[in-house]
């Protein structure tokens, strides 16, 4: 692309700046909300995983105290 053509494109982009900023701000807001939702879901997933780990440890302790092994039948 010729240098004069590039300058023309840059000039047009600079002149149309108002609407682009609104779109950019809307996109930033949309992505910020998406990130917040993802972080909240990650926190819930971590809490659920922690709970499952604790339940597993409790069941393992109960199993050991009764003298049974996981997967064995009485």
N, CA, C, O and CB atoms as a CASP TS submission, in Angstrom:
PFRMAT TS
TARGET T0000
AUTHOR 0000-0000-0000
METHOD Language model
MODEL 1
PARENT N/A
ATOM      1  N   UNK     1       0.855  -1.173   0.000  1.00  0.00           N
ATOM      2  CA  UNK     1       0.000   0.000   0.000  1.00  0.00           C
ATOM      3  C   UNK     1       0.901   1.237   0.000  1.00  0.00           C
ATOM      4  O   UNK     1       1.898   1.289   0.720  1.00  0.00           O
ATOM      5  CB  UNK     1      -0.973  -0.002   1.232  1.00  0.00           C
ATOM      6  N   UNK     2       0.549   2.202  -0.794  1.00  0.00           N
ATOM      7  CA  UNK     2       1.343   3.422  -0.912  1.00  0.00           C
ATOM      8  C   UNK     2       1.216   4.252   0.358  1.00  0.00           C
ATOM      9  O   UNK     2       0.171   4.229   1.008  1.00  0.00           O
ATOM     10  CB  UNK     2       0.902   4.246  -2.141  1.00  0.00           C
ATOM     11  N   UNK     3       2.275   4.991   0.724  1.00  0.00           N
ATOM     12  CA  UNK     3       2.228   5.811   1.945  1.00  0.00           C
ATOM     13  C   UNK     3       1.071   6.800   1.966  1.00  0.00           C
ATOM     14  O   UNK     3       0.483   7.035   3.022  1.00  0.00           O
ATOM     15  CB  UNK     3       3.521   6.565   2.102  1.00  0.00           C
ATOM     16  N   UNK     4       0.734   7.382   0.824  1.00  0.00           N
ATOM     17  CA  UNK     4      -0.375   8.351   0.811  1.00  0.00           C
ATOM     18  C   UNK     4      -1.704   7.653   1.089  1.00  0.00           C
ATOM     19  O   UNK     4      -2.576   8.222   1.745  1.00  0.00           O
ATOM     20  CB  UNK     4      -0.437   9.090  -0.548  1.00  0.00           C
ATOM     21  N   UNK     5      -1.866   6.434   0.598  1.00  0.00           N
ATOM     22  CA  UNK     5      -3.096   5.683   0.860  1.00  0.00           C
ATOM     23  C   UNK     5      -3.204   5.344   2.339  1.00  0.00           C
ATOM     24  O   UNK     5      -4.289   5.401   2.917  1.00  0.00           O
ATOM     25  CB  UNK     5      -3.141   4.397   0.014  1.00  0.00           C
ATOM     26  N   UNK     6      -2.072   4.990   2.952  1.00  0.00           N
ATOM     27  CA  UNK     6      -2.082   4.701   4.386  1.00  0.00           C
ATOM     28  C   UNK     6      -2.484   5.922   5.191  1.00  0.00           C
ATOM     29  O   UNK     6      -3.284   5.830   6.123  1.00  0.00           O
ATOM     30  CB  UNK     6      -0.715   4.210   4.840  1.00  0.00           C
ATOM     31  N   UNK     7      -1.924   7.067   4.824  1.00  0.00           N
ATOM     32  CA  UNK     7      -2.271   8.298   5.554  1.00  0.00           C
ATOM     33  C   UNK     7      -3.756   8.587   5.427  1.00  0.00           C
ATOM     34  O   UNK     7      -4.389   9.038   6.382  1.00  0.00           O
ATOM     35  CB  UNK     7      -1.450   9.499   5.029  1.00  0.00           C
ATOM     36  N   UNK     8      -4.317   8.327   4.244  1.00  0.00           N
ATOM     37  CA  UNK     8      -5.744   8.556   4.040  1.00  0.00           C
ATOM     38  C   UNK     8      -6.588   7.657   4.932  1.00  0.00           C
ATOM     39  O   UNK     8      -7.579   8.105   5.508  1.00  0.00           O
ATOM     40  CB  UNK     8      -6.111   8.331   2.582  1.00  0.00           C
ATOM     41  N   UNK     9      -6.203   6.401   5.047  1.00  0.00           N
ATOM     42  CA  UNK     9      -6.943   5.467   5.909  1.00  0.00           C
ATOM     43  C   UNK     9      -6.831   5.868   7.364  1.00  0.00           C
ATOM     44  O   UNK     9      -7.817   5.836   8.102  1.00  0.00           O
ATOM     45  CB  UNK     9      -6.430   4.035   5.723  1.00  0.00           C
ATOM     46  N   UNK    10      -5.625   6.247   7.781  1.00  0.00           N
ATOM     47  CA  UNK    10      -5.421   6.660   9.171  1.00  0.00           C
ATOM     48  C   UNK    10      -6.242   7.902   9.463  1.00  0.00           C
ATOM     49  O   UNK    10      -6.842   8.012  10.532  1.00  0.00           O
ATOM     50  CB  UNK    10      -3.925   6.923   9.458  1.00  0.00           C
ATOM     51  N   UNK    11      -6.275   8.833   8.528  1.00  0.00           N
ATOM     52  CA  UNK    11      -7.063  10.050   8.718  1.00  0.00           C
ATOM     53  C   UNK    11      -8.542   9.743   8.869  1.00  0.00           C
ATOM     54  O   UNK    11      -9.216  10.317   9.724  1.00  0.00           O
ATOM     55  CB  UNK    11      -6.852  11.001   7.555  1.00  0.00           C
ATOM     56  N   UNK    12      -9.046   8.842   8.042  1.00  0.00           N
ATOM     57  CA  UNK    12     -10.469   8.469   8.153  1.00  0.00           C
ATOM     58  C   UNK    12     -10.750   7.796   9.493  1.00  0.00           C
ATOM     59  O   UNK    12     -11.778   8.055  10.120  1.00  0.00           O
ATOM     60  CB  UNK    12     -10.876   7.529   6.994  1.00  0.00           C
ATOM     61  N   UNK    13      -9.847   6.944   9.922  1.00  0.00           N
ATOM     62  CA  UNK    13     -10.031   6.276  11.214  1.00  0.00           C
ATOM     63  C   UNK    13     -10.022   7.290  12.348  1.00  0.00           C
ATOM     64  O   UNK    13     -10.822   7.186  13.278  1.00  0.00           O
ATOM     65  CB  UNK    13      -8.935   5.219  11.440  1.00  0.00           C
ATOM     66  N   UNK    14      -9.137   8.256  12.281  1.00  0.00           N
ATOM     67  CA  UNK    14      -9.048   9.263  13.336  1.00  0.00           C
ATOM     68  C   UNK    14     -10.301  10.123  13.369  1.00  0.00           C
ATOM     69  O   UNK    14     -10.773  10.481  14.448  1.00  0.00           O
ATOM     70  CB  UNK    14      -7.811  10.142  13.137  1.00  0.00           C
ATOM     71  N   UNK    15     -10.852  10.463  12.195  1.00  0.00           N
ATOM     72  CA  UNK    15     -12.046  11.314  12.160  1.00  0.00           C
ATOM     73  C   UNK    15     -13.283  10.574  12.663  1.00  0.00           C
ATOM     74  O   UNK    15     -14.191  11.203  13.205  1.00  0.00           O
ATOM     75  CB  UNK    15     -12.290  11.822  10.741  1.00  0.00           C
ATOM     76  N   UNK    16     -13.337   9.270  12.497  1.00  0.00           N
ATOM     77  CA  UNK    16     -14.522   8.513  12.910  1.00  0.00           C
ATOM     78  C   UNK    16     -14.390   8.018  14.347  1.00  0.00           C
ATOM     79  O   UNK    16     -15.079   7.075  14.736  1.00  0.00           O
ATOM     80  CB  UNK    16     -14.752   7.327  11.967  1.00  0.00           C
ATOM     81  N   UNK    17     -13.529   8.627  15.129  1.00  0.00           N
ATOM     82  CA  UNK    17     -13.197   8.148  16.463  1.00  0.00           C
ATOM     83  C   UNK    17     -14.339   8.044  17.447  1.00  0.00           C
ATOM     84  O   UNK    17     -14.315   7.139  18.281  1.00  0.00           O
ATOM     85  CB  UNK    17     -12.197   9.009  17.028  1.00  0.00           C
ATOM     86  N   UNK    18     -15.334   8.905  17.409  1.00  0.00           N
ATOM     87  CA  UNK    18     -16.389   8.917  18.422  1.00  0.00           C
ATOM     88  C   UNK    18     -17.146   7.608  18.536  1.00  0.00           C
ATOM     89  O   UNK    18     -17.266   7.053  19.629  1.00  0.00           O
ATOM     90  CB  UNK    18     -17.353  10.008  18.125  1.00  0.00           C
ATOM     91  N   UNK    19     -17.655   7.111  17.429  1.00  0.00           N
ATOM     92  CA  UNK    19     -18.445   5.872  17.457  1.00  0.00           C
ATOM     93  C   UNK    19     -17.580   4.672  17.795  1.00  0.00           C
ATOM     94  O   UNK    19     -18.045   3.734  18.443  1.00  0.00           O
ATOM     95  CB  UNK    19     -19.139   5.648  16.113  1.00  0.00           C
ATOM     96  N   UNK    20     -16.340   4.691  17.368  1.00  0.00           N
ATOM     97  CA  UNK    20     -15.446   3.583  17.670  1.00  0.00           C
ATOM     98  C   UNK    20     -15.183   3.471  19.159  1.00  0.00           C
ATOM     99  O   UNK    20     -15.091   2.370  19.701  1.00  0.00           O
ATOM    100  CB  UNK    20     -14.138   3.745  16.926  1.00  0.00           C
ATOM    101  N   UNK    21     -15.063   4.612  19.818  1.00  0.00           N
ATOM    102  CA  UNK    21     -14.825   4.598  21.265  1.00  0.00           C
ATOM    103  C   UNK    21     -16.024   4.024  22.003  1.00  0.00           C
ATOM    104  O   UNK    21     -15.862   3.270  22.963  1.00  0.00           O
ATOM    105  CB  UNK    21     -14.520   6.014  21.777  1.00  0.00           C
ATOM    106  N   UNK    22     -17.234   4.377  21.558  1.00  0.00           N
ATOM    107  CA  UNK    22     -18.437   3.827  22.190  1.00  0.00           C
ATOM    108  C   UNK    22     -18.479   2.311  22.034  1.00  0.00           C
ATOM    109  O   UNK    22     -18.798   1.583  22.974  1.00  0.00           O
ATOM    110  CB  UNK    22     -19.707   4.460  21.584  1.00  0.00           C
ATOM    111  N   UNK    23     -18.152   1.850  20.830  1.00  0.00           N
ATOM    112  CA  UNK    23     -18.140   0.398  20.594  1.00  0.00           C
ATOM    113  C   UNK    23     -17.057  -0.272  21.423  1.00  0.00           C
ATOM    114  O   UNK    23     -17.263  -1.349  21.983  1.00  0.00           O
ATOM    115  CB  UNK    23     -17.924   0.090  19.100  1.00  0.00           C
ATOM    116  N   UNK    24     -15.903   0.375  21.496  1.00  0.00           N
ATOM    117  CA  UNK    24     -14.810  -0.182  22.298  1.00  0.00           C
ATOM    118  C   UNK    24     -15.196  -0.259  23.767  1.00  0.00           C
ATOM    119  O   UNK    24     -14.927  -1.260  24.431  1.00  0.00           O
ATOM    120  CB  UNK    24     -13.539   0.660  22.134  1.00  0.00           C
ATOM    121  N   UNK    25     -15.824   0.790  24.275  1.00  0.00           N
ATOM    122  CA  UNK    25     -16.236   0.792  25.680  1.00  0.00           C
ATOM    123  C   UNK    25     -17.290  -0.281  25.939  1.00  0.00           C
ATOM    124  O   UNK    25     -17.263  -0.944  26.975  1.00  0.00           O
ATOM    125  CB  UNK    25     -16.779   2.175  26.079  1.00  0.00           C
ATOM    126  N   UNK    26     -18.219  -0.452  24.998  1.00  0.00           N
ATOM    127  CA  UNK    26     -19.240  -1.494  25.145  1.00  0.00           C
ATOM    128  C   UNK    26     -18.589  -2.875  25.146  1.00  0.00           C
ATOM    129  O   UNK    26     -18.977  -3.748  25.922  1.00  0.00           O
ATOM    130  CB  UNK    26     -20.289  -1.396  24.011  1.00  0.00           C
ATOM    131  N   UNK    27     -17.605  -3.068  24.279  1.00  0.00           N
ATOM    132  CA  UNK    27     -16.899  -4.351  24.223  1.00  0.00           C
ATOM    133  C   UNK    27     -16.115  -4.594  25.507  1.00  0.00           C
ATOM    134  O   UNK    27     -16.101  -5.709  26.028  1.00  0.00           O
ATOM    135  CB  UNK    27     -15.954  -4.395  23.011  1.00  0.00           C
ATOM    136  N   UNK    28     -15.469  -3.558  26.014  1.00  0.00           N
ATOM    137  CA  UNK    28     -14.728  -3.681  27.273  1.00  0.00           C
ATOM    138  C   UNK    28     -15.676  -4.056  28.402  1.00  0.00           C
ATOM    139  O   UNK    28     -15.358  -4.924  29.214  1.00  0.00           O
ATOM    140  CB  UNK    28     -13.989  -2.364  27.608  1.00  0.00           C
ATOM    141  N   UNK    29     -16.824  -3.419  28.461  1.00  0.00           N
ATOM    142  CA  UNK    29     -17.805  -3.716  29.511  1.00  0.00           C
ATOM    143  C   UNK    29     -18.313  -5.153  29.382  1.00  0.00           C
ATOM    144  O   UNK    29     -18.447  -5.863  30.378  1.00  0.00           O
ATOM    145  CB  UNK    29     -18.990  -2.722  29.443  1.00  0.00           C
ATOM    146  N   UNK    30     -18.596  -5.575  28.143  1.00  0.00           N
ATOM    147  CA  UNK    30     -19.071  -6.948  27.918  1.00  0.00           C
ATOM    148  C   UNK    30     -18.014  -7.958  28.363  1.00  0.00           C
ATOM    149  O   UNK    30     -18.339  -8.958  29.003  1.00  0.00           O
ATOM    150  CB  UNK    30     -19.423  -7.167  26.424  1.00  0.00           C
ATOM    151  N   UNK    31     -16.771  -7.700  28.030  1.00  0.00           N
ATOM    152  CA  UNK    31     -15.697  -8.616  28.418  1.00  0.00           C
ATOM    153  C   UNK    31     -15.447  -8.591  29.922  1.00  0.00           C
ATOM    154  O   UNK    31     -15.118  -9.621  30.511  1.00  0.00           O
ATOM    155  CB  UNK    31     -14.414  -8.265  27.677  1.00  0.00           C
ATOM    156  N   UNK    32     -15.600  -7.425  30.546  1.00  0.00           N
ATOM    157  CA  UNK    32     -15.430  -7.330  31.997  1.00  0.00           C
ATOM    158  C   UNK    32     -16.491  -8.170  32.706  1.00  0.00           C
ATOM    159  O   UNK    32     -16.186  -8.899  33.649  1.00  0.00           O
ATOM    160  CB  UNK    32     -15.509  -5.855  32.463  1.00  0.00           C
ATOM    161  N   UNK    33     -17.732  -8.063  32.248  1.00  0.00           N
ATOM    162  CA  UNK    33     -18.812  -8.856  32.849  1.00  0.00           C
ATOM    163  C   UNK    33     -18.580 -10.349  32.628  1.00  0.00           C
ATOM    164  O   UNK    33     -18.827 -11.166  33.514  1.00  0.00           O
ATOM    165  CB  UNK    33     -20.175  -8.442  32.264  1.00  0.00           C
ATOM    166  N   UNK    34     -18.103 -10.689  31.435  1.00  0.00           N
ATOM    167  CA  UNK    34     -17.813 -12.102  31.144  1.00  0.00           C
ATOM    168  C   UNK    34     -16.721 -12.626  32.071  1.00  0.00           C
ATOM    169  O   UNK    34     -16.808 -13.747  32.570  1.00  0.00           O
ATOM    170  CB  UNK    34     -17.386 -12.280  29.667  1.00  0.00           C
ATOM    171  N   UNK    35     -15.697 -11.813  32.297  1.00  0.00           N
ATOM    172  CA  UNK    35     -14.606 -12.214  33.197  1.00  0.00           C
ATOM    173  C   UNK    35     -15.120 -12.374  34.623  1.00  0.00           C
ATOM    174  O   UNK    35     -14.724 -13.304  35.326  1.00  0.00           O
ATOM    175  CB  UNK    35     -13.460 -11.179  33.159  1.00  0.00           C
ATOM    176  N   UNK    36     -16.004 -11.469  35.054  1.00  0.00           N
ATOM    177  CA  UNK    36     -16.571 -11.581  36.408  1.00  0.00           C
ATOM    178  C   UNK    36     -17.366 -12.871  36.556  1.00  0.00           C
ATOM    179  O   UNK    36     -17.253 -13.560  37.570  1.00  0.00           O
ATOM    180  CB  UNK    36     -17.472 -10.368  36.722  1.00  0.00           C
ATOM    181  N   UNK    37     -18.175 -13.203  35.538  1.00  0.00           N
ATOM    182  CA  UNK    37     -18.953 -14.451  35.594  1.00  0.00           C
ATOM    183  C   UNK    37     -18.029 -15.665  35.621  1.00  0.00           C
ATOM    184  O   UNK    37     -18.274 -16.619  36.359  1.00  0.00           O
ATOM    185  CB  UNK    37     -19.914 -14.547  34.388  1.00  0.00           C
ATOM    186  N   UNK    38     -16.980 -15.631  34.828  1.00  0.00           N
ATOM    187  CA  UNK    38     -16.032 -16.751  34.789  1.00  0.00           C
ATOM    188  C   UNK    38     -15.318 -16.901  36.126  1.00  0.00           C
ATOM    189  O   UNK    38     -15.097 -18.019  36.590  1.00  0.00           O
ATOM    190  CB  UNK    38     -15.003 -16.552  33.660  1.00  0.00           C
ATOM    191  N   UNK    39     -14.955 -15.780  36.747  1.00  0.00           N
ATOM    192  CA  UNK    39     -14.292 -15.841  38.052  1.00  0.00           C
ATOM    193  C   UNK    39     -15.233 -16.389  39.115  1.00  0.00           C
ATOM    194  O   UNK    39     -14.812 -17.164  39.974  1.00  0.00           O
ATOM    195  CB  UNK    39     -13.784 -14.453  38.464  1.00  0.00           C
ATOM    196  N   UNK    40     -16.504 -15.995  39.069  1.00  0.00           N
ATOM    197  CA  UNK    40     -17.481 -16.513  40.029  1.00  0.00           C
ATOM    198  C   UNK    40     -17.680 -18.016  39.831  1.00  0.00           C
ATOM    199  O   UNK    40     -17.762 -18.769  40.802  1.00  0.00           O
ATOM    200  CB  UNK    40     -18.830 -15.770  39.886  1.00  0.00           C
ATOM    201  N   UNK    41     -17.757 -18.450  38.574  1.00  0.00           N
ATOM    202  CA  UNK    41     -17.910 -19.882  38.297  1.00  0.00           C
ATOM    203  C   UNK    41     -16.679 -20.656  38.756  1.00  0.00           C
ATOM    204  O   UNK    41     -16.801 -21.756  39.294  1.00  0.00           O
ATOM    205  CB  UNK    41     -18.155 -20.119  36.795  1.00  0.00           C
ATOM    206  N   UNK    42     -15.509 -20.095  38.548  1.00  0.00           N
ATOM    207  CA  UNK    42     -14.277 -20.736  39.001  1.00  0.00           C
ATOM    208  C   UNK    42     -14.274 -20.879  40.516  1.00  0.00           C
ATOM    209  O   UNK    42     -13.877 -21.923  41.035  1.00  0.00           O
ATOM    210  CB  UNK    42     -13.049 -19.935  38.542  1.00  0.00           C
ATOM    211  N   UNK    43     -14.707 -19.860  41.227  1.00  0.00           N
ATOM    212  CA  UNK    43     -14.755 -19.919  42.692  1.00  0.00           C
ATOM    213  C   UNK    43     -15.738 -20.999  43.156  1.00  0.00           C
ATOM    214  O   UNK    43     -15.441 -21.745  44.089  1.00  0.00           O
ATOM    215  CB  UNK    43     -15.156 -18.543  43.277  1.00  0.00           C
ATOM    216  N   UNK    44     -16.907 -21.086  42.510  1.00  0.00           N
ATOM    217  CA  UNK    44     -17.878 -22.136  42.858  1.00  0.00           C
ATOM    218  C   UNK    44     -17.294 -23.523  42.580  1.00  0.00           C
ATOM    219  O   UNK    44     -17.473 -24.447  43.374  1.00  0.00           O
ATOM    220  CB  UNK    44     -19.196 -21.945  42.064  1.00  0.00           C
ATOM    221  N   UNK    45     -16.605 -23.661  41.463  1.00  0.00           N
ATOM    222  CA  UNK    45     -15.999 -24.947  41.111  1.00  0.00           C
ATOM    223  C   UNK    45     -14.935 -25.341  42.118  1.00  0.00           C
ATOM    224  O   UNK    45     -14.851 -26.502  42.521  1.00  0.00           O
ATOM    225  CB  UNK    45     -15.395 -24.891  39.708  1.00  0.00           C
ATOM    226  N   UNK    46     -14.124 -24.380  42.524  1.00  0.00           N
ATOM    227  CA  UNK    46     -13.091 -24.667  43.532  1.00  0.00           C
ATOM    228  C   UNK    46     -13.724 -25.073  44.857  1.00  0.00           C
ATOM    229  O   UNK    46     -13.244 -25.996  45.515  1.00  0.00           O
ATOM    230  CB  UNK    46     -12.179 -23.440  43.738  1.00  0.00           C
ATOM    231  N   UNK    47     -14.797 -24.392  45.254  1.00  0.00           N
ATOM    232  CA  UNK    47     -15.474 -24.734  46.507  1.00  0.00           C
ATOM    233  C   UNK    47     -16.069 -26.141  46.420  1.00  0.00           C
ATOM    234  O   UNK    47     -15.978 -26.914  47.374  1.00  0.00           O
ATOM    235  CB  UNK    47     -16.581 -23.699  46.829  1.00  0.00           C
ATOM    236  N   UNK    48     -16.673 -26.469  45.288  1.00  0.00           N
ATOM    237  CA  UNK    48     -17.251 -27.803  45.112  1.00  0.00           C
ATOM    238  C   UNK    48     -16.164 -28.874  45.130  1.00  0.00           C
ATOM    239  O   UNK    48     -16.346 -29.935  45.729  1.00  0.00           O
ATOM    240  CB  UNK    48     -18.043 -27.876  43.796  1.00  0.00           C
ATOM    241  N   UNK    49     -15.057 -28.606  44.490  1.00  0.00           N
ATOM    242  CA  UNK    49     -13.948 -29.557  44.483  1.00  0.00           C
ATOM    243  C   UNK    49     -13.389 -29.755  45.887  1.00  0.00           C
ATOM    244  O   UNK    49     -13.053 -30.875  46.270  1.00  0.00           O
ATOM    245  CB  UNK    49     -12.842 -29.081  43.538  1.00  0.00           C
ATOM    246  N   UNK    50     -13.290 -28.687  46.643  1.00  0.00           N
ATOM    247  CA  UNK    50     -12.830 -28.778  48.030  1.00  0.00           C
ATOM    248  C   UNK    50     -13.797 -29.629  48.850  1.00  0.00           C
ATOM    249  O   UNK    50     -13.370 -30.464  49.649  1.00  0.00           O
ATOM    250  CB  UNK    50     -12.692 -27.368  48.653  1.00  0.00           C
ATOM    251  N   UNK    51     -15.087 -29.420  48.655  1.00  0.00           N
ATOM    252  CA  UNK    51     -16.102 -30.184  49.376  1.00  0.00           C
ATOM    253  C   UNK    51     -16.028 -31.669  49.013  1.00  0.00           C
ATOM    254  O   UNK    51     -16.123 -32.526  49.892  1.00  0.00           O
ATOM    255  CB  UNK    51     -17.504 -29.633  49.071  1.00  0.00           C
ATOM    256  N   UNK    52     -15.860 -31.972  47.742  1.00  0.00           N
ATOM    257  CA  UNK    52     -15.748 -33.370  47.311  1.00  0.00           C
ATOM    258  C   UNK    52     -14.503 -34.010  47.920  1.00  0.00           C
ATOM    259  O   UNK    52     -14.534 -35.168  48.337  1.00  0.00           O
ATOM    260  CB  UNK    52     -15.701 -33.465  45.766  1.00  0.00           C
ATOM    261  N   UNK    53     -13.421 -33.261  47.969  1.00  0.00           N
ATOM    262  CA  UNK    53     -12.195 -33.779  48.580  1.00  0.00           C
ATOM    263  C   UNK    53     -12.387 -34.091  50.052  1.00  0.00           C
ATOM    264  O   UNK    53     -11.913 -35.115  50.544  1.00  0.00           O
ATOM    265  CB  UNK    53     -11.061 -32.786  48.412  1.00  0.00           C
ATOM    266  N   UNK    54     -13.084 -33.206  50.758  1.00  0.00           N
ATOM    267  CA  UNK    54     -13.344 -33.435  52.185  1.00  0.00           C
ATOM    268  C   UNK    54     -14.270 -34.629  52.384  1.00  0.00           C
ATOM    269  O   UNK    54     -14.070 -35.423  53.303  1.00  0.00           O
ATOM    270  CB  UNK    54     -13.959 -32.180  52.830  1.00  0.00           C
ATOM    271  N   UNK    55     -15.283 -34.762  51.527  1.00  0.00           N
ATOM    272  CA  UNK    55     -16.192 -35.907  51.627  1.00  0.00           C
ATOM    273  C   UNK    55     -15.432 -37.208  51.367  1.00  0.00           C
ATOM    274  O   UNK    55     -15.657 -38.209  52.049  1.00  0.00           O
ATOM    275  CB  UNK    55     -17.368 -35.761  50.627  1.00  0.00           C
ATOM    276  N   UNK    56     -14.548 -37.193  50.397  1.00  0.00           N
ATOM    277  CA  UNK    56     -13.743 -38.383  50.100  1.00  0.00           C
ATOM    278  C   UNK    56     -12.874 -38.756  51.301  1.00  0.00           C
ATOM    279  O   UNK    56     -12.788 -39.925  51.677  1.00  0.00           O
ATOM    280  CB  UNK    56     -12.858 -38.144  48.854  1.00  0.00           C
ATOM    281  N   UNK    57     -12.234 -37.753  51.895  1.00  0.00           N
ATOM    282  CA  UNK    57     -11.378 -38.017  53.059  1.00  0.00           C
ATOM    283  C   UNK    57     -12.203 -38.573  54.217  1.00  0.00           C
ATOM    284  O   UNK    57     -11.761 -39.493  54.905  1.00  0.00           O
ATOM    285  CB  UNK    57     -10.644 -36.729  53.498  1.00  0.00           C
ATOM    286  N   UNK    58     -13.389 -38.028  54.437  1.00  0.00           N
ATOM    287  CA  UNK    58     -14.255 -38.507  55.511  1.00  0.00           C
ATOM    288  C   UNK    58     -14.679 -39.953  55.257  1.00  0.00           C
ATOM    289  O   UNK    58     -14.625 -40.789  56.158  1.00  0.00           O
ATOM    290  CB  UNK    58     -15.493 -37.605  55.648  1.00  0.00           C
ATOM    291  N   UNK    59     -15.097 -40.240  54.031  1.00  0.00           N
ATOM    292  CA  UNK    59     -15.506 -41.607  53.710  1.00  0.00           C
ATOM    293  C   UNK    59     -14.338 -42.581  53.828  1.00  0.00           C
ATOM    294  O   UNK    59     -14.519 -43.720  54.260  1.00  0.00           O
ATOM    295  CB  UNK    59     -16.093 -41.666  52.303  1.00  0.00           C
ATOM    296  N   UNK    60     -13.167 -42.146  53.453  1.00  0.00           N
ATOM    297  CA  UNK    60     -11.986 -43.000  53.587  1.00  0.00           C
ATOM    298  C   UNK    60     -11.687 -43.276  55.055  1.00  0.00           C
ATOM    299  O   UNK    60     -11.359 -44.404  55.423  1.00  0.00           O
ATOM    300  CB  UNK    60     -10.768 -42.349  52.909  1.00  0.00           C
ATOM    301  N   UNK    61     -11.797 -42.253  55.892  1.00  0.00           N
ATOM    302  CA  UNK    61     -11.572 -42.419  57.333  1.00  0.00           C
ATOM    303  C   UNK    61     -12.605 -43.370  57.927  1.00  0.00           C
ATOM    304  O   UNK    61     -12.260 -44.249  58.717  1.00  0.00           O
ATOM    305  CB  UNK    61     -11.627 -41.053  58.056  1.00  0.00           C
ATOM    306  N   UNK    62     -13.861 -43.200  57.552  1.00  0.00           N
ATOM    307  CA  UNK    62     -14.914 -44.090  58.049  1.00  0.00           C
ATOM    308  C   UNK    62     -14.668 -45.521  57.583  1.00  0.00           C
ATOM    309  O   UNK    62     -14.855 -46.467  58.349  1.00  0.00           O
ATOM    310  CB  UNK    62     -16.301 -43.608  57.577  1.00  0.00           C
ATOM    311  N   UNK    63     -14.257 -45.677  56.354  1.00  0.00           N
ATOM    312  CA  UNK    63     -13.979 -47.004  55.813  1.00  0.00           C
ATOM    313  C   UNK    63     -12.838 -47.674  56.574  1.00  0.00           C
ATOM    314  O   UNK    63     -12.913 -48.860  56.895  1.00  0.00           O
ATOM    315  CB  UNK    63     -13.638 -46.911  54.321  1.00  0.00           C
ATOM    316  N   UNK    64     -11.797 -46.922  56.857  1.00  0.00           N
ATOM    317  CA  UNK    64     -10.660 -47.472  57.597  1.00  0.00           C
ATOM    318  C   UNK    64     -11.056 -47.833  59.024  1.00  0.00           C
ATOM    319  O   UNK    64     -10.575 -48.825  59.571  1.00  0.00           O
ATOM    320  CB  UNK    64      -9.498 -46.473  57.612  1.00  0.00           C
ATOM    321  N   UNK    65     -11.924 -47.039  59.623  1.00  0.00           N
ATOM    322  CA  UNK    65     -12.303 -47.311  61.013  1.00  0.00           C
ATOM    323  C   UNK    65     -13.206 -48.535  61.132  1.00  0.00           C
ATOM    324  O   UNK    65     -13.278 -49.147  62.198  1.00  0.00           O
ATOM    325  CB  UNK    65     -13.003 -46.098  61.612  1.00  0.00           C
ATOM    326  N   UNK    66     -13.892 -48.899  60.055  1.00  0.00           N
ATOM    327  CA  UNK    66     -14.738 -50.095  60.092  1.00  0.00           C
ATOM    328  C   UNK    66     -13.996 -51.324  59.600  1.00  0.00           C
ATOM    329  O   UNK    66     -14.526 -52.434  59.645  1.00  0.00           O
ATOM    330  CB  UNK    66     -15.989 -49.885  59.257  1.00  0.00           C
ATOM    331  N   UNK    67     -12.780 -51.133  59.133  1.00  0.00           N
ATOM    332  CA  UNK    67     -11.967 -52.258  58.694  1.00  0.00           C
ATOM    333  C   UNK    67     -12.293 -52.736  57.302  1.00  0.00           C
ATOM    334  O   UNK    67     -11.881 -53.834  56.926  1.00  0.00           O
ATOM    335  CB  UNK    67     -12.118 -53.381  59.637  1.00  0.00           C
ATOM    336  N   UNK    68     -13.008 -51.965  56.528  1.00  0.00           N
ATOM    337  CA  UNK    68     -13.300 -52.368  55.151  1.00  0.00           C
ATOM    338  C   UNK    68     -12.419 -51.575  54.201  1.00  0.00           C
ATOM    339  O   UNK    68     -11.967 -50.470  54.500  1.00  0.00           O
ATOM    340  CB  UNK    68     -14.801 -52.156  54.811  1.00  0.00           C
ATOM    341  N   UNK    69     -12.198 -52.170  53.069  1.00  0.00           N
ATOM    342  CA  UNK    69     -11.418 -51.497  52.038  1.00  0.00           C
ATOM    343  C   UNK    69     -12.366 -50.982  50.961  1.00  0.00           C
ATOM    344  O   UNK    69     -13.431 -51.557  50.737  1.00  0.00           O
ATOM    345  CB  UNK    69     -10.348 -52.452  51.427  1.00  0.00           C
ATOM    346  N   UNK    70     -11.981 -49.912  50.307  1.00  0.00           N
ATOM    347  CA  UNK    70     -12.835 -49.406  49.214  1.00  0.00           C
ATOM    348  C   UNK    70     -13.035 -50.480  48.158  1.00  0.00           C
ATOM    349  O   UNK    70     -12.077 -51.129  47.738  1.00  0.00           O
ATOM    350  CB  UNK    70     -12.216 -48.140  48.571  1.00  0.00           C
ATOM    351  N   UNK    71     -14.265 -50.669  47.732  1.00  0.00           N
ATOM    352  CA  UNK    71     -14.573 -51.653  46.702  1.00  0.00           C
ATOM    353  C   UNK    71     -14.841 -53.044  47.233  1.00  0.00           C
ATOM    354  O   UNK    71     -15.276 -53.909  46.472  1.00  0.00           O
ATOM    355  CB  UNK    71     -13.464 -51.715  45.734  1.00  0.00           C
ATOM    356  N   UNK    72     -14.596 -53.295  48.517  1.00  0.00           N
ATOM    357  CA  UNK    72     -14.848 -54.634  49.064  1.00  0.00           C
ATOM    358  C   UNK    72     -16.287 -54.719  49.549  1.00  0.00           C
ATOM    359  O   UNK    72     -16.899 -53.715  49.917  1.00  0.00           O
ATOM    360  CB  UNK    72     -13.861 -54.962  50.222  1.00  0.00           C
ATOM    361  N   UNK    73     -16.817 -55.948  49.541  1.00  0.00           N
ATOM    362  CA  UNK    73     -18.191 -56.168  50.004  1.00  0.00           C
ATOM    363  C   UNK    73     -18.149 -56.988  51.271  1.00  0.00           C
ATOM    364  O   UNK    73     -17.298 -57.863  51.428  1.00  0.00           O
ATOM    365  CB  UNK    73     -19.053 -56.875  48.920  1.00  0.00           C
ATOM    366  N   UNK    74     -19.066 -56.705  52.173  1.00  0.00           N
ATOM    367  CA  UNK    74     -19.143 -57.457  53.434  1.00  0.00           C
ATOM    368  C   UNK    74     -19.872 -58.751  53.259  1.00  0.00           C
ATOM    369  O   UNK    74     -20.027 -59.507  54.219  1.00  0.00           O
ATOM    370  CB  UNK    74     -19.820 -56.641  54.505  1.00  0.00           C
TER
END
